[in-house]
Amino acid sequence: MLSLFKKSTPLPPAPPLRLYSTETREIAFFVPRQAPIVTMYTCGPTVYDYAHIGNLRSYVFADILKKTLEYNGFEVHHTINLTDFGHLTDDADTGEDKMMKGLKREGKPVTLAAMRELSDIYIDAFKADIKKLRIKEPTTFSRASDYLREQIDLVKTLEEKGYTYETSDGVYFDIAKFPAYGRLGNIDITKLKAGARVEENTEKHHPADFAVWKKGELGWDSRWGKGFPGWHVECSAMAMATLGKEIDIHTGGIDHIHTHHNAEIAQSECATGKQYVRYWLHNEFITIDHGKIGKSLGNAINMKQLADAGFSGDDYRYFLLGAHYRSPLNFTFEAMKAAKQALFRLKRYVYEDYQNKPTTPHPDYLKRFHEYINHDLDTPQALALLFEITKDDRLTPGEKCATMQAMDVVLDIGLRDKLDAGLASIGVVSASDIPKAVEELMKARDDARQDKNWTESDRLRALINEAGYTVEDTPHGTKVSKL
């Protein structure tokens, strides 16, 4: 944050950072284990298909959190996992492996080599998606198949300490030996009954016992037979391998709370004897037309489909930041149009008028922004503050621009792009990119306006529109944009 100010500009005092903990169910002051380092793990995608817009909310949320931490002077060591095996279609250890499902969908053989090949495609697609959303890449992308040894070692440790038992289809963690199981989300395990959610496995000691190793024809050899580590084991092993046995922050969607994250806590703390995570943070769901979103439901919209509908990554990021990360958010194309228009107004303000003359951020507005973002990432208030700045006549144009760009270090909605890229993002065309025919129509229209021949001016505007461009007369001259 220091680089945004001139040396003579006093920094406003930083408010304390407070975050909502899923475990304690309250907003508390954030204190990392070893400041200024913060370790952070984000549950990543299962790379058997394209990520949909609901999935991507988790990564925009984690990105805002990370940029807020950095804005407060912390150095964030961040891991996002890439699950390329072991995630069954039901979190309770039943159903088909999602990667195998993807192989069958695309007509590929069910082999480890084909699974790796398939996951390569969707890992690249996921990385392209987060780039469009201006999400900063993590310190480490941990691919599950690259951490097989760490996962097997974790299962061995749990077995040696007496926390597991073996059945005909795998090795299970015995939750009765971890009395705190279910503390995340305040789950009452006494109310979980066999067969309540999935087909009953009569070999399990308790319905909530979870697999740490699943036996099967496809997988790797182990002392429990051929198979693969359980999905929950993957995250614990990779988190501890890349960040250490005690992690400051773990993020994910609310759907991970009940089973996946409680399983992570149990197996990690039993293996190490230490508190696994200090702060659990979860984002709420996105719905489409107030209904659940999912690939199996056939209503999953991905980034390419958004782009085909005329929306950029910046538009979708702005749409997400318009709601608090802990609030449910309903997606409609009408809502996206409103978000696109609002962001257009902000970008136009910065790039058409003030990009070439920012001065110094206004400390009072920065203080308010810092207070909003440090109060559990209140992005809706931060966006409202941007519009308040544009209307404040007490600030010079340069102060407005500099303040908005300083806030964009965290929000990252495209207000700090270079001038040409910024103008292009709102459709403004540079003179060198205007076709000669359109340039001649514009000159003729300027002449008609000079002669106050408004009928001819309107006729020429219509011809320019037919060529795919629009013109607007501003105090700074005629602006040309692509339709």
LINMO-V926204 format. One record per run of one state. SS is the DSSP state (~ for helix, > for strand, _ for the rest). FROM is the first residue (numbers start at 1). LEN is the number of residues. If there is no record, write none. Layout:
BEGIN
SS&FROM&LEN + SS&FROM&LEN
END
This chain:
BEGIN
_&1&1 + ~&2&3 + _&5&13 + >&18&4 + _&22&4 + >&26&4 + _&30&4 + >&34&1 + _&35&2 + >&37&6 + _&43&3 + >&46&1 + _&47&5 + >&52&1 + ~&53&19 + _&72&3 + >&75&9 + _&84&4 + >&88&3 + _&91&3 + >&94&4 + ~&98&8 + _&106&6 + ~&112&21 + _&133&7 + >&140&4 + ~&144&17 + _&161&3 + >&164&3 + _&167&3 + >&170&4 + _&174&1 + ~&175&3 + _&178&11 + ~&189&3 + _&192&18 + >&210&11 + _&221&6 + >&227&3 + _&230&1 + ~&231&13 + _&244&3 + >&247&7 + ~&254&19 + _&273&4 + >&277&7 + _&284&2 + >&286&3 + _&289&2 + >&291&1 + _&292&3 + ~&295&3 + _&298&4 + >&302&1 + ~&303&6 + _&309&4 + ~&313&9 + _&322&7 + >&329&3 + _&332&1 + ~&333&25 + _&358&5 + ~&363&12 + >&375&1 + _&376&3 + ~&379&13 + _&392&5 + ~&397&15 + _&412&7 + ~&419&7 + _&426&2 + >&428&1 + _&429&2 + ~&431&3 + _&434&2 + ~&436&15 + _&451&3 + ~&454&13 + _&467&2 + >&469&6 + _&475&2 + >&477&6 + _&483&1
END
